[in-house]
Amino acid sequence: MTSHWSASAAPEATGNVRSVKEPGPLLAAGREADIFEYGPGLVLRRSREGYSMDYQAKTMTYLHDQGYPVPAVEEISDDGAEMVLERIEGPSMVDAISKAPWTVRRQARTLADLHARLHEVTAPDFLRRAPVANSEGDRLLHMDLHPLNVIVSPKGPFVIDWSNACRGDPLIDVGVAWVLMAAGEIPGNKVEAKLLGWGRALLVNGFVNRFDRAEVGRRLRDVVTWKVTDAHMSPAEVAGMWRLVEKAEAEAAARR
């Protein structure tokens, strides 16, 4: 077990892979990992397929040291498949909006502020380049920073799920969030689905309008060209993304 390691170096491999102690009850199940209770103030994230989370842990430790709101990384197993994190209490931003729909504009501003704060951070050398065309830059990008990856806690919002973190142009990061919120089929219960039916425009516009909408719109084609290669995207989502590209490009052209 490696504990409290620095972002400057990943844990060294050993011949005998050590794991964390057995966790408590299952708290949540994501697409790629399960979250378990792990004692006072901690949770264990366990990869379901055994993939290493070293990259995420290094990114989160770097951001935590920069003062950005991410859960603190406490420990990581030698193979990287188990990671112990600070437990952040609170609902996802999607759940927070579904319980208090009148806060949607405020949550949109919060999401935009999280993007703006992140994009002030210079990416560390170990981060890979953004996999999107024309995304040169040295800013740290999340590439999946939408309301399902924000926990609204009593201490403020925290951003989770850093597996796609990379370096590049902040407009790309904003564009990814725009595409996913506007065209994505966000998983959840019927209340969440209903919320994102009537409140989606409020959320999306409240977020995008905090940036240069026309400039972001001009980058959406590159974003969608990359995003549609994601096997998790449904045909309906892909079609919705391309419709958004056409609409955004028309809006951008009209403003010239």
N, C-alpha and C positions, 0 to 999 in steps of 0.2 A: 504494500500500500504506500502510495506517495501522498503526503499531506502538505497543504498550504504551499504548493510550489509556485515559483515565479513564472510570469508570462514569457520570460526571456529564454526559457529552455523547458522542453517537455521531459517527463520522467524517463529515465534510462530503462531500456528493456532488460529483463532478467530472465534467467533460465527457468525459474519456477514462477509462474504467474500467480500472484496473490490477489485475492478478491476482498471486498469489504465484508463486514459481518452480515449475518442474515437480517433482512429488514423486517419491518412490521407490515401491517395490512396494506393492500393495494389502494392507492388514492385516486389514480387516474390512469387511463390507457390512451396513448397517442398513436399516431400512424407508425412510428418506428421504435418507440420506447414506452416502458411502463414506469410509473412513479409510485414509490412506496414510502410509507412513514419510516422515519429513521431516528427516532429519539427526539428529545426536546429541540425545537427550532430547526430541524433538518429533514430533508427528504433524500431518497435514493432514486436516481434515474438509471434504469437498466435497459440497455439496448436489447431489443427482442431478437435481432439477427446477429448479435455479437460484434457489431462494428465499433471501431474506436471513436471515442468522443474527445480525444486529446485536442483536436483542432478547436472544438467548441470551448473546451476548458481554458485553453490558452487565450482565446479571444475574450471570453468573459472575465478572466483574471486581469487582462490588459485593460479592459473597459472599467472594471471595478476600481482599479488603481487610478484611472482617469477621473473618477467620480461620477461615471455614468450609471444610471439605475439598472443594474443587473443583479441577480442573486449571486452571493459570494460562493465561490467554489471552495469546499472544505477538503475534499479528498477525491482521488481518482485511482481506480485499480490499475495495475501495471499493464494490462492489456487494453485499458481505456474503455472497456465495455460497461463499467459501472462508475457512476459519478455521484458524490455526495454534495448536496447544495443547501444553501440557506433556504429555509422554508418561508415563502412569502404568502401570507394569508390574504385572501380576497378573491373576488370573481374575475373572470376575464372581462375585458372591456365590452365584448358582445353581451355577456350576461348582465353587466352593469347597465347597459343601455336598455336591454329588454325589461329590466326591473324598474327602470326610471327613464322612460322614453323622452321625457322633457329635457334630459341632459345631453341629447345627441349632439347638439352644436358645441357644447363644452368639451365633450369627449373628442370631437373632431379636432378642436384646437389643441387638446392635449396630445393627440396622435401627431399632429403637425409639429408641435414643439419637440416631441421625442425624436422625430426625424431631423429637425434643425440642430438639436444638440448633438446628435450622433455625427452629423456631417461636419461638425467643427473639429472632430477628432482625426488626426493624421493616422492613417493605417500603418500598423507595424509591418516590418519586413516579411514576416512569415505568412501574411495573408495573400492568397492567390488573387489574380486579376478577375474582375467581373467577366462572366461568360457572355456578355452582350456586346454586339458590335458598336464601335464608336463610343466606348466607355472609358476613355483615358482619364486618369485622375489619381489622386493620392488620398482620397477620403475613405473613411471606414463605412461600408455599406452593410445593411442587414439582409436585404433581398427577400424579406418575407415579413416586413414590419406592418402588420395590419391588426385589427382589434382582437383577433383570437390569440395573438402573441403578446398581448399586454395584460398584465395583472394589475387591477386597481386595488391597491392596498391602503390601509390607514396611514402608511408612511409615504404614500404617493404611488405613481405608476412604476411598474418594473417591466422590462422587456425580456422575453424568454425565447428559446429556440434559435440558437446562433449557428446552426449547421451550414447555412448558405452564406455566411459572412465572407466579404471579399473587399477589395479595394477598387475604386473607380470614381465615376462622375455621380454626384448626389442626385442629379435629375433622373438617373436610371432607377435609383432606389424609390424615389417618389413615384415614378411611373409604374413600377411593379405593384406598389400598394394601390394605386389608382385602378389598375387593371383588375387586380384580385377583388377589390371591394365592389367595383362596378359590374363585373361580369362573372365573378366566381360564384359557384354554388356553395355557400358557406354551410358546413355541416352543423346540425343542431336540432333542437326540438321545434315544434310548430310555432311556439311563441317567437323564437329567434327568426324563423323563416318569415313570419308575418312582419316582424320588425324590419327586416332587410328588404321587404317588399315596399312598404310605404315610406320608410325612413331612410332608405338607401341613398336617395338623392341628397338629402340633408347632410348625411354623414360624408358622402364623397365630395360634394361641392364645398362643404365647410373645411375639409382637409385640403383639397387641391387648390382652392383659392387663396391659401396662405403662401403659395409659391407663385412663380411665373407660369401661369396655366398654359400659355401659348408655347413657351419653350419646352415644358414637359410634354405637351401634346405632340410636338415635333419629334420627340424621342420614343413615342409609343410603338411605332412600327418596329424599331429595333428590339424593344422590350418584348413585344408579342411574338416576333419571329423566334426569339429564344424560348419564351414561356410555353408556346404550343408544343415544344418537343418534350415537355413533362408528361410522362405517361399517366399521371394522376388527373390530368385535365380531361373533362368529359367533352364529347362533341358539342354539346350545348354551350359549355364555357368557351371553347375555342371559337365558335361562331360569334358569341357575345364579345369576345376580345377584338375580333376583326371589325365588328360593327363600331366598337368604341374607337378604334384607330381611325376609321373613315370619318367619324363624327369629329374627333379631335383635330384631325388634319384640316377638315373643312373650316372649323372654328379658327384655327391658327392662320389659315390663308386669308380669311375674311378680316383679320385684324391687321394684316400687313398694309 
